[in-house]
Amino acid sequence: MQPLNHPCASLQTPLAQADKSRIIEMAWEDRTPFEAIKTQYGLNEAALIIFMRRALKPRSFRNWRKRVQHRTTKHLALRPQAVMRAYCPSQYKLR
């Protein structure tokens, strides 16, 4: 059992595999802020880092950390005003 002050303590129920996959996908996306993941899944940034460390291979985790560190679009407070959406307009278009 995790202590109550542990970053993952807010995650009460085990996640389904589809939810785990979606969290990993959202974490890798440049325009999806950490706040959106917290709102949907209850994982703050510290808990997400622990989750990703456990879910990814060591090299993949290091690549992800290198990618998201100092990325302003991952934090709502640091986002430029021009970034109003969480995804690129062409991201979900059929090809």
C-alpha positions as CSV (number, residue, x, y, z in Angstrom):
1,M,0.0,0.0,0.0
2,Q,1.3,3.5,-0.9
3,P,1.5,6.2,1.8
4,L,-1.2,8.9,1.5
5,N,1.2,11.6,0.5
6,H,2.6,9.5,-2.4
7,P,2.0,11.1,-5.8
8,C,0.1,8.0,-7.0
9,A,-2.1,7.8,-3.9
10,S,-4.9,9.8,-5.6
11,L,-5.3,6.9,-8.1
12,Q,-7.8,4.8,-6.2
13,T,-8.9,2.2,-8.7
14,P,-6.7,0.1,-11.0
15,L,-6.7,1.3,-14.6
16,A,-7.9,-0.7,-17.5
17,Q,-5.4,-1.4,-20.2
18,A,-7.2,1.0,-22.6
19,D,-6.9,3.7,-20.0
20,K,-3.2,3.0,-19.5
21,S,-2.6,3.2,-23.2
22,R,-4.6,6.5,-23.5
23,I,-2.6,8.0,-20.6
24,I,0.7,7.1,-22.3
25,E,-0.6,8.5,-25.6
26,M,-1.7,11.8,-24.0
27,A,1.7,12.1,-22.1
28,W,3.6,11.8,-25.4
29,E,1.4,14.3,-27.2
30,D,3.0,17.8,-27.3
31,R,-0.2,19.7,-27.0
32,T,-1.9,17.7,-24.3
33,P,-1.2,19.5,-21.0
34,F,-0.5,17.7,-17.8
35,E,-3.6,19.4,-16.4
36,A,-5.8,17.5,-18.9
37,I,-4.4,14.2,-17.8
38,K,-5.0,15.2,-14.1
39,T,-8.6,16.1,-14.9
40,Q,-9.4,12.9,-16.8
41,Y,-7.3,10.4,-14.8
42,G,-6.4,12.0,-11.5
43,L,-2.6,11.8,-12.1
44,N,-0.7,15.0,-11.4
45,E,2.7,15.6,-13.1
46,A,4.7,13.8,-10.4
47,A,2.3,10.8,-10.4
48,L,2.4,10.7,-14.2
49,I,6.2,10.6,-14.2
50,I,6.1,7.6,-11.8
51,F,3.4,5.9,-14.0
52,M,5.5,6.5,-17.2
53,R,8.6,5.2,-15.5
54,R,6.8,1.9,-14.7
55,A,5.0,1.6,-18.0
56,L,7.8,2.4,-20.4
57,K,11.1,0.7,-21.2
58,P,14.0,2.7,-19.5
59,R,15.2,4.2,-22.8
60,S,11.7,5.2,-23.8
61,F,11.2,6.8,-20.4
62,R,14.4,8.8,-20.8
63,N,13.4,9.9,-24.3
64,W,9.9,11.0,-23.0
65,R,11.4,13.0,-20.1
66,K,13.9,14.7,-22.4
67,R,11.0,15.6,-24.7
68,V,8.6,17.0,-22.2
69,Q,11.0,18.9,-19.9
70,H,10.8,22.6,-20.5
71,R,8.0,22.2,-23.1
72,T,5.7,25.1,-22.6
73,T,2.7,23.4,-24.3
74,K,2.6,20.7,-21.6
75,H,1.7,23.3,-18.9
76,L,-1.4,25.4,-19.3
77,A,0.1,28.3,-17.3
78,L,3.1,28.5,-19.6
79,R,1.3,28.0,-22.9
80,P,1.4,30.7,-25.5
81,Q,-1.9,32.4,-26.1
82,A,-1.9,31.1,-29.7
83,V,-2.3,27.5,-28.5
84,M,-6.0,27.2,-27.9
85,R,-6.5,23.5,-28.5
86,A,-5.0,20.2,-27.4
87,Y,-4.3,18.8,-30.8
88,C,-3.2,19.8,-34.3
89,P,-6.2,20.5,-36.7
90,S,-5.0,17.8,-39.1
91,Q,-4.4,15.2,-36.4
92,Y,-7.7,13.4,-36.6
93,K,-8.5,13.8,-40.3
94,L,-9.0,10.7,-42.3
95,R,-6.2,10.2,-44.9
